Amino acid sequence: MGGRDSAVNVVVGVDGSPSSHAALRWAVQYAELIGGDVVAVAAWELPWAYGWSAPAVDPTFDRTIAEQGLVNQVHQVLGESGAAQVRKRLVKGNPVEVLLSEAEGAKALVVGSRGMGGFRRTLLGSVSQQCAMHATCPVVIVRGTVEVTDAGTQAE
């Protein structure tokens, strides 16, 4: 897996979205079935990576706070005992590139269907789509909980 511990069999992308939380739960259940381990990966990058005119250092980013945020998300979704069984990694880089690298040699890469950015009405996010197209392992795309309104339509 990208030169990392080969005991990790299931990689899951976590970005704070409801579908990434559902993906985390799915990854843990799947890892239990195959006797594997789980690593929860969150990626971050500076705005200038997209060609914006911004400083080379983001003064608002605090790695320690971001790492604690990842730990808190995993605890919130899985509880104390579940979270203790998941390795957590915060990696600098483009989310697609980070997830593909982390998933090299994995049994599966699990991602949510929609992340925190982009257009709210799209069914498949750009990260999940790119992972599905380029990963070297099976990719599972998990949809978050969908609420149905009284009129029978989906609510976001």
Secondary structure, DSSP 8 states (H G I E B T S, - for coil): -TTS-TTEEEEEE--SSHHHHHHHHHHHHHHHHHT-EEEEEEEE--GGGGT-S--SS-TT--HHHHHHHHHHHHHHHHHHHHHTTEEEEEEES-HHHHHHHHTTT-SEEEEESS-SSS-TT-SS-HHHHHHHHH-SS-EEEE----EE-TTS-EE-
